[in-house]
Amino acid sequence: MSSSSSSPTMEQEGLNNEQSKPSFQVSGTSTSTQVVSNINPTTKSSLLNTPTSVAVSHAVKMNKWSLLPMELLNLIEESLELYHDKVRLRCICSSWQSCLLKMPNHKQHQLPWLLLPHSVGTSCAFFDSLEKKVHKVELPEAGEKVFKGSAYGWVVVAEKSGAIFLLNPLTRNKIKLPPRSKFPDVRKYRADKVGNEYLIWVYSAVLAPGQYQSHDATHVLNYLLRKVILSSSPTSMDFVAVALYGEYGHLAYCKLGDKKWSLIDNKFPTCDDIIFHEGQLYALKCNGQLMVCDIDSCPKPIVTEVAPAYPRIQGGDMYLAGSSSGLMMVRRCIHVDRCSISNEEIYTRKTLSFMIFKLDTSGRNWYQVQSLGDDVLFLGLNSSLAISSHDYPVFKRNCIYFTDVNYNFGLKGTERPFDEGVFCLDEKKIEPLPTYSSDLNEVWPAPIWVTPNPY
C-alpha cells in the first residue's frame, strides 16, 4: 500500500511535516547528529568543500533538512557503512525517506532489537544488541503501549478503546486495522457500559456450542487478543493480518479495505501460535497438530492438517518458527505459581526450558532435536524469528532469546522481573538478556522483538 492510499478501516497515517523529526535518539543524541558523526571523515571533508556547502549551511540554520541538495544526500548515504546508520538517515525527515532508494536486502535488515515501552510518559526505547546501545524514541502514537505482535519493522498496538493499529516505531506511521469490536466472537460492544463493554461468544468444548459472557474492556485488551501476525510489510497492497484471539485461541483475518475480522477456524483443540512461512499461513494447535490455512478459498477458508498431534506434548506454550531448514515447533516449559498482591491472587509464570521439534515433510510428522546448530531463535509476542549466528556473532549459537508474553498484567509496579532470558541448549540453562535497564518499574509492559525498518 502506498503512503497516499487509505480506506475506512485500514488507513496509513504518515508524517506529512517536512521538518526534521528528531524523535529517534541514541543516548540522548538526535538522529541527524548521530548520522553525521558516522560519515567517513574523508567524505565529510569533501562534502564541506563542495559548492553546495552554502545550501547545507542554510538547511542546517533553518532546521529544514528537506532543503539539503539531493546530490549531497546521496553522497552521505553512500558514505555510511553500517546498516543502522542508513536506517537512521531515512528517519530524519519524510522527504529523505521518499527520495532515497529502498533499503537493500541486507542481512542486518533481519537483526532484531528489543522495543522497550516506558511505563510513564510517551517514550519508548530500542535496545540494539549489536551496538550495545539504548536508542530513545518519542512515540506518543503507541498510546497505552500494549503490543500484540511485530513483523517487518511494524508493531501491533491495541488500546482499551478497542482500536487496533500497526505502528512503525522509526517513522511513526500508522495503519489502522478493524477494531476488537469487529471480531467474530463479539455480539455487542457498548462503549458507555463501563466495566461491561463487551458481550462475547465464548466457544466451549464442554458446553457446546458455547455461551455469551460479558467482559470489561481491560480484560478483553489484556487477555482476549493474544497475537497478530502479518503476511508481508503492510505497505504492500496485498498484505493480510491474522489474529489469534479469544480465551481458547481462535483465528481471524482481515485484508486491505476490510471493515471486520473474518473467521478462519474455531474448532477444538484450539491454536497456540501462527506464522507465515514461504507464503503460507500455518497454525499450531495446543496438542502439536499443524494446520495450513487457505484464506483465499471460497466461500470460506479451508484448514488442512499437515502433521498430526504429537503424543508427548503436555502443557506449556507452543511456538512455530521458520528457518532455512524448514518449520520448527518449540515448546516453552513453564512453572506457574500464585502470589498475593494487595489482597489479590496473581498467577506468575517462569520459563524452565525449551524443547525443539522439526517437521519431517516426507513423513508429515514432528521429530525432536536436541540442537539448533548455528541458528538462533527469537520468541515472544513477535512473529517468531530464526537467524544464523554466522551472520550475527553478537548472538550465541544454539540459543533461544525469549521475552515475556504479557500474561502477568497484575504485576505492574511490583518490581518483579519479566519472564525473559536466553536459553542455551548446549548447557541447558537460562541466562539473563543483556541489561537494558536498572529500574524494573521503568519498562512496562514487557519488551518485544522488532526488526527496524524505515518503510
Solvent accessible surface area in square Angstrom, and as a share of the most:
residue,aa,sasa,rsa
1,M,7,0.03
2,S,65,0.42
3,S,85,0.55
4,S,103,0.66
5,S,33,0.21
6,S,77,0.50
7,S,22,0.14
8,P,109,0.69
9,T,24,0.14
10,M,0,0.00
11,E,57,0.26
12,Q,18,0.08
13,E,59,0.27
14,G,31,0.30
15,L,46,0.23
16,N,138,0.71
17,N,74,0.38
18,E,78,0.35
19,Q,62,0.28
20,S,13,0.08
21,K,45,0.19
22,P,71,0.45
23,S,14,0.09
24,F,3,0.01
25,Q,53,0.23
26,V,4,0.03
27,S,91,0.59
28,G,59,0.56
29,T,43,0.25
30,S,27,0.17
31,T,1,0.00
32,S,12,0.08
33,T,77,0.45
34,Q,23,0.10
35,V,1,0.01
36,V,62,0.36
37,S,68,0.44
38,N,56,0.29
39,I,8,0.04
40,N,61,0.31
41,P,106,0.67
42,T,106,0.62
43,T,33,0.19
44,K,63,0.27
45,S,59,0.38
46,S,60,0.39
47,L,12,0.06
48,L,113,0.56
49,N,123,0.63
50,T,31,0.18
51,P,133,0.84
52,T,25,0.14
53,S,38,0.25
54,V,116,0.67
55,A,39,0.31
56,V,28,0.16
57,S,48,0.31
58,H,95,0.42
59,A,0,0.00
60,V,76,0.44
61,K,166,0.70
62,M,95,0.43
63,N,84,0.43
64,K,71,0.30
65,W,36,0.13
66,S,37,0.24
67,L,85,0.42
68,L,13,0.06
69,P,32,0.20
70,M,79,0.35
71,E,107,0.48
72,L,5,0.03
73,L,2,0.01
74,N,61,0.31
75,L,66,0.33
76,I,15,0.08
77,E,30,0.13
78,E,125,0.56
79,S,15,0.10
80,L,3,0.01
81,E,151,0.68
82,L,80,0.40
83,Y,4,0.02
84,H,3,0.01
85,D,3,0.01
86,K,33,0.14
87,V,1,0.01
88,R,1,0.00
89,L,1,0.01
90,R,3,0.01
91,C,11,0.07
92,I,4,0.02
93,C,3,0.02
94,S,33,0.21
95,S,23,0.15
96,W,9,0.03
97,Q,32,0.14
98,S,91,0.59
99,C,69,0.41
100,L,11,0.06
101,L,152,0.76
102,K,136,0.57
103,M,24,0.11
104,P,75,0.47
105,N,143,0.74
106,H,71,0.32
107,K,118,0.50
108,Q,39,0.17
109,H,46,0.20
110,Q,87,0.39
111,L,1,0.00
112,P,0,0.00
113,W,1,0.00
114,L,1,0.01
115,L,0,0.00
116,L,3,0.02
117,P,0,0.00
118,H,31,0.14
119,S,33,0.21
120,V,126,0.72
121,G,56,0.54
122,T,70,0.41
123,S,11,0.07
124,C,0,0.00
125,A,1,0.01
126,F,1,0.00
127,F,9,0.04
128,D,0,0.00
129,S,6,0.04
130,L,62,0.31
131,E,41,0.18
132,K,120,0.51
133,K,76,0.32
134,V,56,0.32
135,H,0,0.00
136,K,82,0.35
137,V,1,0.00
138,E,68,0.30
139,L,0,0.00
140,P,65,0.41
141,E,36,0.16
142,A,0,0.00
143,G,39,0.37
144,E,88,0.39
145,K,10,0.04
146,V,10,0.05
147,F,3,0.01
148,K,7,0.03
149,G,0,0.00
150,S,6,0.04
151,A,14,0.11
152,Y,93,0.35
153,G,1,0.01
154,W,1,0.00
155,V,0,0.00
156,V,1,0.01
157,V,0,0.00
158,A,3,0.03
159,E,42,0.19
160,K,96,0.41
161,S,71,0.46
162,G,5,0.05
163,A,38,0.29
164,I,3,0.01
165,F,8,0.03
166,L,0,0.00
167,L,0,0.00
168,N,0,0.00
169,P,2,0.01
170,L,7,0.03
171,T,8,0.04
172,R,45,0.16
173,N,18,0.09
174,K,37,0.16
175,I,0,0.00
176,K,84,0.36
177,L,7,0.03
178,P,0,0.00
179,P,43,0.27
180,R,8,0.03
181,S,26,0.17
182,K,101,0.43
183,F,6,0.03
184,P,47,0.30
185,D,5,0.03
186,V,23,0.13
187,R,137,0.50
188,K,101,0.43
189,Y,74,0.28
190,R,62,0.23
191,A,68,0.53
192,D,116,0.60
193,K,103,0.44
194,V,134,0.77
195,G,47,0.45
196,N,63,0.32
197,E,13,0.06
198,Y,3,0.01
199,L,37,0.18
200,I,4,0.02
201,W,60,0.21
202,V,13,0.07
203,Y,39,0.15
204,S,20,0.13
205,A,69,0.54
206,V,134,0.77
207,L,106,0.53
208,A,85,0.66
209,P,102,0.64
210,G,14,0.14
211,Q,76,0.34
212,Y,91,0.35
213,Q,61,0.27
214,S,58,0.38
215,H,35,0.16
216,D,50,0.26
217,A,5,0.04
218,T,54,0.32
219,H,62,0.28
220,V,2,0.01
221,L,17,0.08
222,N,22,0.11
223,Y,83,0.31
224,L,8,0.04
225,L,3,0.01
226,R,58,0.21
227,K,10,0.04
228,V,1,0.01
229,I,2,0.01
230,L,6,0.03
231,S,31,0.20
232,S,33,0.21
233,S,26,0.17
234,P,0,0.00
235,T,35,0.20
236,S,37,0.24
237,M,122,0.54
238,D,113,0.59
239,F,1,0.00
240,V,14,0.08
241,A,0,0.00
242,V,0,0.00
243,A,0,0.00
244,L,3,0.01
245,Y,0,0.00
246,G,6,0.06
247,E,94,0.42
248,Y,81,0.31
249,G,1,0.01
250,H,7,0.03
251,L,1,0.00
252,A,0,0.00
253,Y,28,0.11
254,C,0,0.00
255,K,65,0.28
256,L,49,0.24
257,G,34,0.33
258,D,43,0.23
259,K,133,0.56
260,K,120,0.51
261,W,3,0.01
262,S,33,0.21
263,L,64,0.32
264,I,13,0.07
265,D,11,0.06
266,N,36,0.18
267,K,143,0.61
268,F,75,0.31
269,P,48,0.30
270,T,14,0.08
271,C,3,0.02
272,D,37,0.19
273,D,3,0.01
274,I,2,0.01
275,I,11,0.05
276,F,42,0.17
277,H,28,0.12
278,E,156,0.70
279,G,76,0.73
280,Q,93,0.41
281,L,4,0.02
282,Y,26,0.10
283,A,1,0.01
284,L,0,0.00
285,K,9,0.04
286,C,59,0.35
287,N,47,0.24
288,G,0,0.00
289,Q,33,0.15
290,L,0,0.00
291,M,20,0.09
292,V,30,0.17
293,C,8,0.05
294,D,70,0.36
295,I,18,0.09
296,D,100,0.52
297,S,22,0.14
298,C,121,0.73
299,P,136,0.86
300,K,144,0.61
301,P,21,0.13
302,I,97,0.49
303,V,43,0.25
304,T,70,0.40
305,E,77,0.35
306,V,21,0.12
307,A,0,0.00
308,P,65,0.41
309,A,45,0.35
310,Y,24,0.09
311,P,105,0.66
312,R,166,0.61
313,I,15,0.07
314,Q,137,0.61
315,G,55,0.53
316,G,28,0.27
317,D,25,0.13
318,M,5,0.02
319,Y,10,0.04
320,L,0,0.00
321,A,0,0.00
322,G,18,0.17
323,S,18,0.11
324,S,124,0.80
325,S,74,0.48
326,G,24,0.23
327,L,10,0.05
328,M,1,0.01
329,M,0,0.00
330,V,0,0.00
331,R,43,0.16
332,R,0,0.00
333,C,19,0.11
334,I,37,0.19
335,H,95,0.42
336,V,76,0.44
337,D,76,0.40
338,R,145,0.53
339,C,26,0.16
340,S,87,0.56
341,I,38,0.19
342,S,108,0.70
343,N,156,0.80
344,E,104,0.47
345,E,102,0.46
346,I,19,0.10
347,Y,122,0.46
348,T,23,0.14
349,R,34,0.12
350,K,129,0.55
351,T,3,0.02
352,L,97,0.48
353,S,36,0.23
354,F,13,0.06
355,M,49,0.22
356,I,2,0.01
357,F,0,0.00
358,K,43,0.18
359,L,26,0.13
360,D,48,0.25
361,T,107,0.62
362,S,104,0.67
363,G,41,0.39
364,R,128,0.47
365,N,65,0.33
366,W,14,0.05
367,Y,101,0.38
368,Q,74,0.33
369,V,29,0.17
370,Q,115,0.51
371,S,50,0.33
372,L,11,0.06
373,G,28,0.27
374,D,51,0.26
375,D,31,0.16
376,V,0,0.00
377,L,0,0.00
378,F,0,0.00
379,L,0,0.00
380,G,2,0.02
381,L,20,0.10
382,N,5,0.02
383,S,26,0.17
384,S,13,0.08
385,L,38,0.19
386,A,18,0.14
387,I,11,0.05
388,S,32,0.20
389,S,14,0.09
390,H,141,0.63
391,D,57,0.30
392,Y,11,0.04
393,P,111,0.70
394,V,50,0.29
395,F,6,0.02
396,K,90,0.38
397,R,107,0.39
398,N,2,0.01
399,C,2,0.01
400,I,0,0.00
401,Y,12,0.05
402,F,2,0.01
403,T,0,0.00
404,D,8,0.04
405,V,13,0.07
406,N,15,0.08
407,Y,84,0.32
408,N,16,0.08
409,F,27,0.11
410,G,38,0.37
411,L,15,0.08
412,K,114,0.49
413,G,55,0.53
414,T,42,0.24
415,E,105,0.47
416,R,117,0.43
417,P,100,0.63
418,F,36,0.15
419,D,16,0.08
420,E,40,0.18
421,G,0,0.00
422,V,6,0.04
423,F,3,0.01
424,C,1,0.01
425,L,8,0.04
426,D,91,0.47
427,E,94,0.42
428,K,118,0.50
429,K,102,0.43
430,I,64,0.32
431,E,49,0.22
432,P,118,0.74
433,L,14,0.07
434,P,45,0.29
435,T,112,0.65
436,Y,37,0.14
437,S,31,0.20
438,S,118,0.76
439,D,66,0.34
440,L,90,0.45
441,N,56,0.29
442,E,74,0.33
443,V,4,0.02
444,W,40,0.14
445,P,6,0.04
446,A,4,0.03
447,P,3,0.02
448,I,1,0.01
449,W,7,0.03
450,V,3,0.02
451,T,24,0.14
452,P,4,0.03
453,N,14,0.07
454,P,0,0.00
455,Y,33,0.12
